[in-house]
Amino acid sequence: MSQPQDFVDVAIVGGGMAGVSLALMLQQSCPHLSVALLEQHPLPEAAASVELPSFDARATALASGSLQLFDRLGVWSQLREYAAPIRRVQVSDRGRPLGVSLRAQTEARASYDGMLGAVIENAALGPVLHGALSGTDVRLLAPARVLDVQMEEAGAQLQWSAGEDSPIQLLRAGLLVVADGVNSPLCRRLGIETEQASYSQRALVTTVGLQRDHGGVAYERFTPDGPMALLPLPRRHGQHRMALVWTSPEEDAAEIESLSADSFVRRLQRTFGWRAGRIECAGEVSSYPLSLSLAREQWRRDLVLVGNCAHFLHPVAGQGFNLTLRDCHGLAQSLARGGLAQNSSERLDLLQEYARSRQLDQQLTIGFSDRVPALFAAPGPLARGLRQFGLLGLALAPPLRAEFAGQAAGFGL
Ligand SMILES: Cc1cc2nc3c(=O)[nH]c(=O)nc-3n(C[C@H](O)[C@H](O)[C@H](O)COP(=O)(O)OP(=O)(O)OC[C@H]3O[C@@H](n4cnc5c(N)ncnc54)[C@H](O)[C@@H]3O)c2cc1C
């Protein structure tokens, strides 16, 4: 039995990294707008852990531009406690002598507070972001699974339910933000198509223990099978730790995932080399299929997509969430300027302006994430030459390096 419906200015579907970040930004930049965040999983109040897909065993490299955005939101001071600063990024091509090192001290344009970025475990990110939300006026509906949406002449109508035995409830919203992740069922319902290209690779993710301190260095290493990243993490119980993202062709990934812990560590050490010193142990390994997935439309009248449902990228340069944060910031700024106009053509203009303002950054970031692994995976002397030439160029030309670092850091766009 349906209950009477209520209304909010903005309804965000999905309480993952994208949805919760947008809700916090709207709360800060547009306090005049009423906002609801609907998440299908339960979110216990003041939970020490938040069990959502976003906040699993991965770690996220936050670019310096994202640190700045989180600082403005007032959450960086709490996140910092769980984060390891990135002071240097070391990029190398396996089997080749040349590498590039980007340092926070010298790449001023790409640094924030002496850091090129910071790495935080997603399991720590979730409670801080959701904790910050609990002190705001955002209406958090969880568990609240959105079953269907209908776009109306103005705004959208959502049908949601707290569980199988719970009644269907209705919520009307002036603006619907879809943030329900990759392969979004809501986008399918709305007839929004997605272009998808599989990389035929999986990302193996785990935390490794090392003999020596990482010294704030993030390693990005390209191998013929795919890129690998070892990212600094804070020490735990005296153990030096780094987060591993190891991309491999699907068949190899399945084999590597099935190795015993000792064999995994040996294989990792052989493949990655000794730049970070001896790898002593590894935690549980999880794996993620990799594809480039882009929604053909990111907005329509009274409707916007953010996060993985808008663009899901190769994790090679740790750009996905950083790009999403900049999208959320852009959207919050557009709504702060234009509010939710009453007139339908003004509402269209507002979202059009948002989309225009995000186009260049999205094109560059998506292109960067898509092309870099392909270039570094390509066999043959020409590709090898180009890679070495590219790394040499980065090593020798400060403006080029600043550009590269700026792109990776999410500045200057
Ligand atoms: C291996 C790997 C490593 C990565 N590393 C980095 C990195 O270092 N730096 C970086 O910037 N990015 C990184 N990323 C990208 C980053 O993880 C994504 O940008 C982020 O997960 C985006 O989350 P999201 O909120 O869009 O989607 P999700 O995490 O999928 O969240 C969607 C939410 O919507 C909810 N939901 C779904 N359907 C409904 C419904 N009908 N009703 C209500 N709720 C619903 C789900 O329960 C979920 O909580 C990485 C990605 C991968 C795969």
The ligand as a Tripos MOL2 file, in Angstrom:
@<TRIPOS>MOLECULE
LIG
   53    58     1     0     0
SMALL
NO_CHARGES

@<TRIPOS>ATOM
      1 C1         40.5960   -1.5010   -7.9900 C.3       1 LIG1
      2 C2         40.1780   -0.0620   -7.9770 C.ar      1 LIG1
      3 C3         40.9990    0.8950   -7.4250 C.ar      1 LIG1
      4 C4         40.6240    2.2430   -7.4340 C.ar      1 LIG1
      5 N1         41.4750    3.1590   -6.9200 N.ar      1 LIG1
      6 C5         41.1710    4.4800   -7.0080 C.ar      1 LIG1
      7 C6         42.0820    5.4680   -6.5440 C.ar      1 LIG1
      8 O1         43.1640    5.1530   -6.0230 O.2       1 LIG1
      9 N2         41.7390    6.7880   -6.6830 N.ar      1 LIG1
     10 C7         40.5610    7.1510   -7.2640 C.ar      1 LIG1
     11 O2         40.3130    8.3610   -7.4170 O.2       1 LIG1
     12 N3         39.6590    6.2330   -7.6810 N.ar      1 LIG1
     13 C8         39.9400    4.9130   -7.5710 C.ar      1 LIG1
     14 N4         39.0220    3.9780   -7.9760 N.ar      1 LIG1
     15 C9         37.6780    4.4210   -8.4300 C.3       1 LIG1
     16 C10        36.6960    4.5310   -7.2600 C.3       1 LIG1
     17 O3         36.6640    3.3250   -6.5640 O.3       1 LIG1
     18 C11        35.2920    4.9050   -7.7430 C.3       1 LIG1
     19 O4         35.3880    6.1920   -8.2920 O.3       1 LIG1
     20 C12        34.2720    4.8920   -6.6210 C.3       1 LIG1
     21 O5         34.1110    3.5810   -6.1910 O.3       1 LIG1
     22 C13        32.9530    5.4740   -7.1110 C.3       1 LIG1
     23 O6         31.9250    5.0360   -6.3210 O.3       1 LIG1
     24 P1         30.3740    5.2730   -6.6490 P.3       1 LIG1
     25 O7         29.8050    5.9090   -5.4190 O.co2     1 LIG1
     26 O8         30.1570    5.9260   -7.9550 O.co2     1 LIG1
     27 O9         29.8000    3.7860   -6.8470 O.3       1 LIG1
     28 P2         29.5950    2.6080   -5.8080 P.3       1 LIG1
     29 O10        30.7260    2.4760   -4.9010 O.co2     1 LIG1
     30 O11        29.2270    1.3900   -6.5980 O.co2     1 LIG1
     31 O12        28.3320    3.0740   -4.9480 O.3       1 LIG1
     32 C14        27.0220    2.9920   -5.4280 C.3       1 LIG1
     33 C15        26.0810    2.9170   -4.2250 C.3       1 LIG1
     34 O13        24.7370    2.9420   -4.6970 O.3       1 LIG1
     35 C16        23.9710    2.0100   -3.9510 C.3       1 LIG1
     36 N5         22.8250    1.6260   -4.7940 N.ar      1 LIG1
     37 C17        22.8480    0.9210   -5.9630 C.ar      1 LIG1
     38 N6         21.6060    0.7870   -6.4500 N.ar      1 LIG1
     39 C18        20.7650    1.4090   -5.5740 C.ar      1 LIG1
     40 C19        19.3500    1.5970   -5.5200 C.ar      1 LIG1
     41 N7         18.5250    1.1160   -6.4950 N.pl3     1 LIG1
     42 N8         18.8060    2.2560   -4.4710 N.ar      1 LIG1
     43 C20        19.6120    2.7640   -3.4880 C.ar      1 LIG1
     44 N9         20.9570    2.5980   -3.4800 N.ar      1 LIG1
     45 C21        21.5210    1.9380   -4.5100 C.ar      1 LIG1
     46 C22        24.9390    0.8620   -3.6780 C.3       1 LIG1
     47 O14        24.5370    0.0710   -2.5930 O.3       1 LIG1
     48 C23        26.2390    1.6200   -3.4250 C.3       1 LIG1
     49 O15        26.4230    1.9160   -2.0570 O.3       1 LIG1
     50 C24        39.3710    2.6360   -7.9920 C.ar      1 LIG1
     51 C25        38.5320    1.6700   -8.5470 C.ar      1 LIG1
     52 C26        38.9160    0.3330   -8.5470 C.ar      1 LIG1
     53 C27        37.9880   -0.6980   -9.1570 C.3       1 LIG1
@<TRIPOS>BOND
     1     1     2 1
     2     2     3 ar
     3     2    52 ar
     4     3     4 ar
     5     4     5 ar
     6     4    50 ar
     7     5     6 ar
     8     6     7 ar
     9     6    13 1
    10     7     8 2
    11     7     9 ar
    12     9    10 ar
    13    10    11 2
    14    10    12 ar
    15    12    13 ar
    16    13    14 ar
    17    14    15 1
    18    14    50 ar
    19    15    16 1
    20    16    17 1
    21    16    18 1
    22    18    19 1
    23    18    20 1
    24    20    21 1
    25    20    22 1
    26    22    23 1
    27    23    24 1
    28    24    25 2
    29    24    26 1
    30    24    27 1
    31    27    28 1
    32    28    29 2
    33    28    30 1
    34    28    31 1
    35    31    32 1
    36    32    33 1
    37    33    34 1
    38    33    48 1
    39    34    35 1
    40    35    36 1
    41    35    46 1
    42    36    37 ar
    43    36    45 ar
    44    37    38 ar
    45    38    39 ar
    46    39    40 ar
    47    39    45 ar
    48    40    41 1
    49    40    42 ar
    50    42    43 ar
    51    43    44 ar
    52    44    45 ar
    53    46    47 1
    54    46    48 1
    55    48    49 1
    56    50    51 ar
    57    51    52 ar
    58    52    53 1
@<TRIPOS>SUBSTRUCTURE
     1 LIG1         1 GROUP 0 **** ****
